[in-house]
Amino acid sequence: MTARLLPFTALLVLVGCVRPPQPTVVRADAVAVFPVYNETGDPLLIAGESLLEKYLLGTERYTVPDALAAVARARLARQGFGIVPPAEVDAAVGGDPPQSGAEAVGTAARHKIEGAVLFIAVRRWEPDNHFQPRFIIAAVTVQLIDVATGHIIWSAENPARPIKTPGAINFGQAYSIAAETLMIDLLAPLRPAGPAQPPPP
């Protein structure tokens, strides 16, 4: 083997040793996905704000926080977790989303929501340009917290890395693609302890 091939061979060996992330098994009878706390100061609209959407098409207002929560519920259900119905969570929360995991847990406990709370906070959400976004720079924190003890069972963070938005031709599409990609990646390792719940139809 020539010296020229040694670095390439070493790289192949290293790549072969890299293992995918191992599943993280957590004990949670059911997960209540709380409304996402948006710290950016921008409503981060995906749809429902233009005059055409509001007055002619009747499109409901839909934001990045809405998308993150919806994807989180769908992914956790698909991965085997029981999900507290969104209507039950909304009734407990009332108006503004909790601003911390501790506040979310307190709300869940007062309203007799058992299991675990998923708290999501958007710290930063910025497109790379103002015309046709190629990626979104997003900083998002996620915590899964046991309601009974207040202990954080699991947490993850996306530290302001760019998320590609292939095929997006406007902000709404870019935001939607980035929200789905980000939440799927963050929640991918989670698996419930014990028998998994059947995935939703």
C-alpha positions as CSV (number, residue, x, y, z in Angstrom):
1,M,0.0,0.0,0.0
2,T,1.4,3.3,-1.0
3,A,1.8,6.2,1.5
4,R,-0.7,8.2,-0.7
5,L,-3.5,5.7,0.1
6,L,-2.9,5.6,3.9
7,P,-4.9,8.7,4.8
8,F,-7.8,7.6,2.6
9,T,-7.8,4.1,4.2
10,A,-7.7,5.6,7.7
11,L,-10.7,7.8,6.9
12,L,-12.7,4.7,5.7
13,V,-11.8,2.9,9.0
14,L,-13.0,5.9,11.0
15,V,-16.2,6.2,9.0
16,G,-16.9,2.5,9.5
17,C,-16.5,2.9,13.3
18,V,-19.1,5.7,13.5
19,R,-22.4,4.4,14.9
20,P,-25.8,6.0,14.7
21,P,-27.1,7.6,17.9
22,Q,-28.5,5.0,20.3
23,P,-32.2,5.2,21.3
24,T,-32.9,7.0,24.5
25,V,-35.5,5.1,26.5
26,V,-37.7,7.2,28.8
27,R,-40.5,6.3,31.1
28,A,-43.6,8.4,30.4
29,D,-47.1,7.0,30.4
30,A,-48.3,9.9,28.3
31,V,-46.8,13.1,26.9
32,A,-48.5,16.5,26.9
33,V,-47.0,18.6,24.2
34,F,-47.5,22.2,25.4
35,P,-47.8,25.3,23.2
36,V,-44.3,26.4,22.1
37,Y,-42.8,29.4,23.7
38,N,-41.6,31.9,21.1
39,E,-38.8,34.2,22.3
40,T,-38.0,35.8,19.0
41,G,-40.4,38.7,19.0
42,D,-41.5,37.7,15.5
43,P,-44.8,35.8,15.1
44,L,-43.1,33.4,12.6
45,L,-46.1,33.1,10.4
46,I,-46.5,30.2,8.0
47,A,-50.0,31.0,6.7
48,G,-53.1,33.0,7.4
49,E,-51.9,36.6,7.6
50,S,-52.3,38.0,4.1
51,L,-55.5,39.7,3.1
52,L,-56.2,37.0,0.6
53,E,-55.9,34.3,3.2
54,K,-57.9,36.0,5.9
55,Y,-60.8,37.4,4.0
56,L,-61.2,35.4,0.8
57,L,-59.7,32.0,1.5
58,G,-60.5,31.8,5.2
59,T,-57.1,30.4,6.0
60,E,-56.5,30.0,9.7
61,R,-53.4,31.6,11.2
62,Y,-50.6,29.1,11.4
63,T,-47.1,29.7,12.9
64,V,-43.8,28.0,13.4
65,P,-44.7,27.3,17.1
66,D,-47.9,25.6,15.8
67,A,-46.0,23.5,13.4
68,L,-43.3,22.5,15.9
69,A,-46.0,21.3,18.4
70,A,-48.0,19.5,15.7
71,V,-44.9,17.7,14.4
72,A,-43.8,16.8,18.0
73,R,-47.2,15.2,18.7
74,A,-47.2,13.2,15.5
75,R,-43.6,12.0,15.9
76,L,-43.9,11.0,19.5
77,A,-47.1,9.1,18.7
78,R,-45.4,7.3,15.8
79,Q,-42.4,6.4,18.1
80,G,-44.8,4.7,20.5
81,F,-45.7,7.4,23.1
82,G,-49.2,8.1,24.4
83,I,-50.2,11.7,23.7
84,V,-52.4,13.9,25.9
85,P,-55.2,15.3,23.6
86,P,-54.3,18.9,22.4
87,A,-57.7,20.2,23.5
88,E,-57.0,19.1,27.1
89,V,-53.6,20.9,27.0
90,D,-55.1,24.0,25.5
91,A,-57.8,24.1,28.1
92,A,-55.2,23.9,30.9
93,V,-52.9,26.6,29.3
94,G,-55.6,29.1,28.5
95,G,-53.9,32.1,26.9
96,D,-50.2,32.5,26.7
97,P,-47.8,29.5,26.5
98,P,-45.7,28.8,29.6
99,Q,-42.3,30.5,29.4
100,S,-40.3,27.7,31.1
101,G,-40.5,24.0,31.7
102,A,-41.2,24.5,35.3
103,E,-44.1,26.7,34.5
104,A,-45.5,24.1,32.1
105,V,-45.2,21.4,34.7
106,G,-46.9,23.6,37.3
107,T,-49.8,24.1,34.9
108,A,-50.0,20.4,34.1
109,A,-50.1,19.5,37.8
110,R,-52.8,22.1,38.7
111,H,-55.0,20.7,35.9
112,K,-54.4,17.0,36.8
113,I,-52.5,16.2,33.6
114,E,-50.4,13.2,34.3
115,G,-47.3,11.7,32.7
116,A,-44.8,14.1,31.2
117,V,-44.7,17.5,29.6
118,L,-42.8,18.4,26.4
119,F,-41.7,22.0,26.7
120,I,-40.3,23.6,23.5
121,A,-38.8,27.1,23.3
122,V,-37.8,28.9,20.1
123,R,-34.7,31.1,20.9
124,R,-33.8,32.1,17.3
125,W,-35.4,31.6,13.9
126,E,-33.9,33.6,11.0
127,P,-34.0,32.9,7.2
128,D,-30.7,33.3,5.3
129,N,-32.3,35.9,3.0
130,H,-35.5,37.9,2.5
131,F,-36.5,36.5,-0.9
132,Q,-36.1,32.7,-1.4
133,P,-34.8,31.2,1.9
134,R,-32.3,28.4,1.3
135,F,-32.0,27.6,5.0
136,I,-33.3,28.8,8.4
137,I,-30.9,29.4,11.3
138,A,-32.8,28.0,14.3
139,A,-32.0,27.8,18.0
140,V,-34.6,25.6,19.8
141,T,-34.6,23.9,23.2
142,V,-36.7,20.9,24.1
143,Q,-37.3,19.4,27.5
144,L,-39.3,16.3,28.5
145,I,-40.3,16.8,32.2
146,D,-42.0,14.4,34.6
147,V,-45.1,16.1,36.0
148,A,-45.1,14.2,39.3
149,T,-41.5,15.0,40.3
150,G,-40.6,18.1,38.2
151,H,-37.4,16.3,37.1
152,I,-36.2,16.7,33.5
153,I,-36.3,13.2,32.0
154,W,-34.6,14.2,28.7
155,S,-33.5,17.4,26.9
156,A,-32.1,18.4,23.6
157,E,-31.0,21.6,21.9
158,N,-30.5,22.8,18.4
159,P,-27.7,25.5,18.9
160,A,-28.4,28.0,16.1
161,R,-27.4,25.7,13.2
162,P,-28.7,26.2,9.7
163,I,-31.5,23.9,8.5
164,K,-31.8,23.5,4.8
165,T,-35.2,24.2,3.1
166,P,-34.9,22.6,-0.3
167,G,-37.6,23.5,-2.8
168,A,-39.0,26.4,-0.7
169,I,-40.2,29.4,-2.8
170,N,-41.5,31.6,0.1
171,F,-41.2,32.0,3.8
172,G,-44.2,29.9,4.7
173,Q,-42.8,26.9,2.9
174,A,-39.3,27.4,4.3
175,Y,-40.5,27.7,7.8
176,S,-42.7,24.6,7.5
177,I,-39.9,22.5,6.1
178,A,-37.5,23.7,8.7
179,A,-39.9,23.1,11.6
180,E,-40.6,19.5,10.5
181,T,-36.9,18.7,9.8
182,L,-35.8,20.1,13.1
183,M,-38.4,18.4,15.3
184,I,-38.0,15.0,13.7
185,D,-34.2,15.2,14.2
186,L,-34.4,16.3,17.8
187,L,-37.0,13.7,18.9
188,A,-35.6,10.8,16.8
189,P,-33.7,9.1,19.7
190,L,-36.7,8.9,22.1
191,R,-38.4,5.6,22.8
192,P,-40.9,4.8,25.6
193,A,-40.1,2.3,28.3
194,G,-42.3,-0.8,28.4
195,P,-44.8,-1.7,25.7
196,A,-45.1,0.9,22.9
197,Q,-48.4,2.4,22.1
198,P,-49.7,1.6,18.6
199,P,-49.0,4.3,16.1
200,P,-51.9,6.5,15.1
201,P,-53.8,5.5,11.9
